[in-house]
């Protein structure tokens, strides 16, 4: 009885590890160096190197920067995948030199986002056509 709490905690830990391992099987992970600030999921992210994980089943995307320990979760809509081996992130100019993540395309994978940014930024974004693409590398 004395060790029961430790055994229960260990069992929960084992279940969590199993769930994480199963989630990895259906995730597409890449790394991208994004040279400008951008909005992702309504959160302003600084320029830097990011790890991006896409769940192929529910089209959710986790984008995180290890240096700042910041991350954002985005829910996307299915979109066409790229026709080659590359994973490409497309950003639309929001204001000044700040962009908003619009879509992510990769082999057998396509996700688009309704970019969330402050309303004044979104009004400006809808008036501008400038987009930038960043090529991500497999992780």
N, C-alpha and C positions, 0 to 999 in steps of 0.2 A: 504494500500500500504506500510505502514511503517513496517509492520510485515511480508511482503511477503518473504524476504530473510530467515527469521527464519523458516517460514512454509516450504519453499523449502528444507532447510537444514534438518529439522525434517523428511520430507518425504523421502529424500535420506537415512537418518540414519535408518528409519524403513524398507526400501527396503533392505539395507545392512544386517540388523539383520535377516530378513526373508531368504535371500540367505544363510547366515551362518547356520541358523537352518536347512534348507533343505540339505545343504552339509553335515551336521553332520549325517543325516539319512543314508547316504550311505558310511560313513567312519568307518573304523575299527581302534580303538585307543588302544594303549598299552603303557606301560612304561617299560623301560629296563635299567638296570645298566650295562654299558659297561666299563670293567676294563682296557681298553687299548685305545690308540689313533687309529683313523681309518679315512680312506677317505670315503666320501659320496658325490656323485655328484661333484667330483673334488675338494672338500673342505676338508682340514684336520681338524678333530674334536677331541677335547681332551677327555680323559677318563671321565666318569661321568654318571649321570642319565639323560636319554632322554625320551621325549614323541614322539611317532611315530604315525602318522595318515596316513592310506592307503585309497585312493579313489578306491573303487571296480570297478567303471565304466571305468576310464581311466588309472588305474594302477599307478597313481602318488603317491609319498610318501613324506610327510613332516616330517623331523626328526629335533627336536629342543631341545636345552638344556637351561633350564630356568636360571640356575646359570650364564651363560656367555651371555645369550640372543642371541646365535648363532643358526642358522638353515640352513638347506639345503633342496632343493626340487630335487627329483630324478624322472625321468621318467623310468618306468620299463616295462618289457615284461611279459605277462601272463605266469604263471608256475603252477605246481601242488601244491595244498594246502596240509597242514599236515593232517594226518589221525586221529589225536586226537584233544583234546581241546586246546593244547598249541600253542603259537606263538613263532617261532624260527627264530632268525637272524643268518645267516651264513656269516662269514668273512673269507677271504683268506689272508694269510700272504703276505704283499707287500714288506717290507724291515725291517730289524732289528726287532723291536717290534711293528711296525705299520702295521695295517691290512686295507683291503678294503672291504666294504660291498658288498656281492655278491648276496644274496637272502634273502627274507623274506617269511616265510610260516606260515600260520595260518589256523584255521578252515574255510573251504570254501574260501580260499584265498591263492594265490601264486604269488609272483612277483620276477623276477630276474633282475639283473642290470649288465650293462657293466661297471664295476668299472672304474672310472676316477681318475688317479693319475699322477704325473709327469712321463714323458716317461721313464726315467731311472728306476723308481720304477716299472713301468708296465713291463719292460723287466725282472726285477728280479722276479716279481710276476708270470709271465708266466713259470718260471723255477722252482718254488716252489709249492709243493702240500699241504702244511700245512694249515688246516682250523680250525676255532674255532666256536662253536655254543653258542649263548647266548639265554636263555629262557626269554621271556618278559611276564609281567603279565598284565591282562586285566585292563583297566582304567575305 
